Every structure is written in C-alpha cells, then in structure tokens.
Amino acid sequence: MSLFEELKRRNVFRVGVAYIVASWVLLQVADLVLDAIKAPDWVIQAMLLVVVLGFIAAMIIAWAYEMTPEGLKRESEVERNESITNETAARLDKITIALLVAVVGVILVERFVLKPPAVSSPQTVQVVESTEDSLTEVPAQAGAENSVAVLPFVALSSGEDDEYFADGLTEEILNSLAQLPELLVTARTSAFSFKGQDIPVTEIAATLGVQHIVEGSVRRSGERLRVTAQLVRAADGFHLWSENYDSTSEDTIQVQEDIAEKIAVAMDVVMNEEKRLAMREAGLRDVEAFIAMQKALKRYQEAHGDDDQIPALQDANNLFDQVLERVPGYPPALIDKSDLYVHLLNDDALGIPMNNVTGLENDEARDLMLSTVSAALDNARNFNEQNRIEIDLSFLSGDWRGINNRIERYIESSDCQKPVWSPQFALPFGDAQAYAERLDKIVECDPLTTSNWFDLSRAWLWAGDPERALATARQGMETAPGGWLPFALSWALMATGHFEEHSAAIESHFRYKTDRLVAHISRLAAMGEADGIPALMEQFKNTEYFNDYQFQIVSARIGDRETSNRIAASVDQHIQGAQALMLAVYWCSCGAPFDIELTPEFAEKFRATGYDWPPPSPIKWPLKDW
C-alpha cells in the first residue's frame, strides 16, 4: 500500500481538514470577542501559535494512533480486521460538515449582525409622505434641502473671553447638528473661515454648497447672557426660525441644546430620545472647557503654519490640558494633543531640524503619544469615531495588524471626519479609487480645508487618474490654497507631463528654497533628464533645511538606490522608524523607495498588514530602474 493510501486509510487527511476548519471557526470567534474587549494583539497571536503547533500534534496522533471501541490505541496494536477506520471516517465527515455550517454561520453573523449599522448618507434625506406612514428615501443633490452651515456667532460684548465664548457656543451647536444623519452639516473649518467677514448669506451658501445658514450673536454682561439665533433659507433670505434667549451663563448648555434641537425640527428632522442623546454627547457641555478649547484650536492651527512648530504645539497642549481637566477623556482634545509628540518623533526619525523645547526624550514622547491616543480611543463617542482613532493608533504604535479592515470600514462610513494616518496605507496599497470617492464626501462638507483637497488629489493620482488629480489640485488652489497643496499640484503636473507648467508652478507656489530644489530635481527625473541633476543636488545639500527625509525621496526618484537604501536602513533603527518609512513610501510616489529586506523592523510590521509589497508608482520615473 502506498504512503498516500495509508494516510487516507488512517484518516490523516480527514483529521487535518476537520482540524483546519475547526481552528478557523475558533480563531474567527476569538478575534471578534477579543476585538470587542480591546484585548492586546499578542493574545490572538498566541492563540494562532497554539493552533499551528496543535495541527502538527494532531497529524502525528492521527498517523500513530487509531480510535477503537476501547478508546485510542497505537495503530500498530490494532489488527486490520478489527479496524473501524471506515466508521471513524464517516464520523469525521459529519463533524467537518457541521463545522462548515458553523463557518457559514460565523461569516453571516460577522457580516450582517456584528457589522456596525450604516450611518445614513448625507446624500439622502428621509421624507415623510403625508398620505403614508412609511418613510420614502429621496436622493439629494449637492446643496439640497438638508444642508446647513453654522456660521460663527458674533460676539457683541468685548469681555476678555467673549469671542472665544461665542465661537465655543457656535461649535457646540454645529457638533450637535452633525450627529443627525438627515443633515449635511458643513465642517467647522469651512464655516469658521467666514468669521468677521461681511459677505451676503447667498454668497456664503453658494461657496459652501448649502441651502441653509445658521447665524447669530452673543452678548455677555457679568452673568447675564443674551443669545440671538436664526435659521435662514439662502435662496430667498427667508427666516425659517429665529429666537432670542435672555438667560445666565449657567444656562448656556441648555440654550445651546435648545437652539440645536429647534434648528433640526425647523429642517424637518423627526426627533427622538436617541438623537437627542447623540446631540448632547457630541459636545463638551462645560462653558469654561469650550472657551479653553477654542483658544487651543486657534494656537493649534497657528502651529501648522508656523516655521517653528514645536513651541506652538506645546502652547496648544497647555490649553488642551485645561480642557481635559474639566472634561476628562474628550477625544478631539486628546487627538490634537498627541500631534506634538508625533512631530517630535517623526522629525527626529526623518532627520528634520526642529526646536525641541519640550525636553522630552524619544521614549517619553512615544509613551505620551500612545497613551494620549489610547485615552481618546477609550472615550470614543460612537463607532465611526472609534474606528478612526483605531486607524491612527494602529499606525502610530506600529501594530499594523488589521489596519486594512479598519480602513475599509472607514470607506464605508459617511460622516465628515477622516483619520489622519489612513492615506499612507489606503493609497499605495489599498483601494485608492474607493478612498478617493470617500474623500469626495469630505470635500463636500468641508470645502475650505486645504488638506482635504490635498488628500483628494493624491487619492486620484494613486487611483490611476492623474488628469482628475490635476483638476482637483487646481480647483483646490482656487478654493483653499496653501498648506501642502502645491506638492499635490506638482505631482499631478509631472504625472500628466505638464513639465513647462510644473517649472512655473515651482517658482510661484513653493515657499522654501529646499522644496523648490527638490521639485526641480524631481521634474528632471520625471523627464528622464539626468544631466542637470548633479548641480541641483549639490545646491540642495547646502540649503539650510536639508534633511535625510527629502534626500532619501529625491535619491529614489533619480535612481540612486544605494543612498536611498542607506538612509532607509538608518531610519529603520529609530523607535518610530517604521512609521517614518511608510511616510517616505507615501510621499515619494515612486513605488518602493528602498529595498524592504534592508529594513527588517519595517518589513516585520508591514507583513502584518496583509498588503502586497512593493506598491505601484503613480508617477513614472525613468531614471529609477527598480
């Protein structure tokens, strides 16, 4: 009898199949449970190791032993005419069929029962027909009847914190309305961009793509508070609702909640206790806290336009701490607070010069970064917020297992928020087309935030549509210029072969000489013209802001594999090196900017993602031959 036939007779194959199916069911159920209780990833990894070792043991036992009416015996002790392997095979077949049924059950439960309820898309409004009890879904166009922007309330008094108080009251109302799936609410950044400007309501509505505007004013005198609010239909300036509130500062939260609910009712939202609870939980519900939050956000935004970011971010963190003292665990404050530690680590890993006035060492900064984001996750107020924070925490911690599934869940969501660190995986390795379509919704509800246009242009570039990437970058430069958007324009121009326009754009839009030189070198690399590169590289190395990060990227684009690999190997040894290298992959847009076998720490973390290496290159670099 051949070895194959003997393995078959002893039911080794059947035991193996039954074991694999049973293990899959066990691991799937364990993964769901462990994910729900936020167990550390090593638990499931340990279970997987036990299962693999158990498989080897099961195969040895199946070969060496046989089940008999008297129990398990060594195969050599069982006479062939007394063997019941045929009966055992029948039982194993039944067990395997039952396990396969369980597999189908687990898949169905995961997909249809445990899958988070889909949030109603802002593109759909539910209308109650007067002649029927049922709800009918009516597709809504951009700027449809369910769209609204909450403009900053005007502070009519001049107390020290009155302007921040008015901004905080406005944001509380905006955040409350944003919890209602029936409404498309313009994000804070876009709405607040009109602060202090005397622009007609119709023009603001047209710019933001909404049909309704909320505006108002706030006056404080001692403990006395007077708030005026109105909901205006932009098409004809008609006031759908307005009200004056004469109260005290102690009643601010009740005033804010009443305004938000009455606006919702005026826009035909059918309210219930679940929606009211979601609206209440969205805000800070503490007057002093939302004043401190407005101060913190102002300094935080200034920091991201500051040449010396670290001191400005530290100032913002001192204010975020004031918020967290009054409202512990408030996720937006915690997420923004973590940005200081991210900058400290990334800048150090990438060799970017910085002014570290914090005195923190890398280990301390990493601990603070992870503990802050973890605290935000522990206090997430809804599933979508939890999933976004999990993506960011996964990236920053270097524990990249399951990040692809989290990004897919984000793509399926429909709120007006985005995780900071999702494009680094979603675009080079995931479904860039689906991610671009998701970002379209972000731009729709927050059209005046520069980073949204940057991300959207990058997404279309990675999705293989450079013409659309270029159109997006150009539109963004007209709508919300600044930030990193000139980089997106530069990449799109190179990808589409507009090299003459690219050269002019470099001189027009790049602020720093270092960035201009990198862009000119990249242009020559994309054209395949190597002759002019050495002179520009020499100038680049002698600039004030020269750093290894840009040096590695430009080295990869011009085909200098040795230099790019040398820098990558060095970065890989940093405590935040894997994350820094992922940024290099994303920003280079050149496929693999280094050989992954030379970056073992990065390689180990990347294998856990389930993505394929190397990534594609959305821009052609003729000088790069790997």
Protein Blocks (a to p, Z undefined) as FASTA:
>chain_A
ZZklmmmmnommmmmmmmmmmmmmmmmmmmmmmmmnopafklmmmmmmmmmmmmmmmmmm
mmmpccdfkbccdfklpcfklpcklmmmmmmmmmmmmmmmmmmmmmmmmmmmmpccdddd
fkbccdddfkbmbdcdddddehiakbccddddddfbfcfklmmmmmmmmmmmmmmmmmpm
kbccddfklmmmmgoiacdfklmmmmnopabdcddddddehjbccdddddddfknopafb
dcdddddfklmmmmmmmmmmmmmmmnopacdfklmmmmmmmmnopaklmmmmmmmmmmmm
mmmmcfblmlmmmmmmmmmmmmmmmmghilklmmmmmmmmmmmmmmmmnopacddfkopa
fklmmmmmmmmmmmmmmmocbfklmmmmmmmmmmmnopaghklmmmmmmmmpmcfbdcfk
lmmmmmmmmcfklmmmmmmmmmmmmmmbmklmmmmmmmmmmnopaklmmmmmmmmmmmmg
gjjllmmmmmmmmmnopamlmmmmmmmmmmbfklmmmmmmmmmmmnopaklmmmmmmmmm
mpmklcfklmmmmmmmnopaklmmmmmmmmmmpmklmmmmmmmmmmnonojabdfklmmm
lmmmmmmnopacddddfbdcfkbcZZ
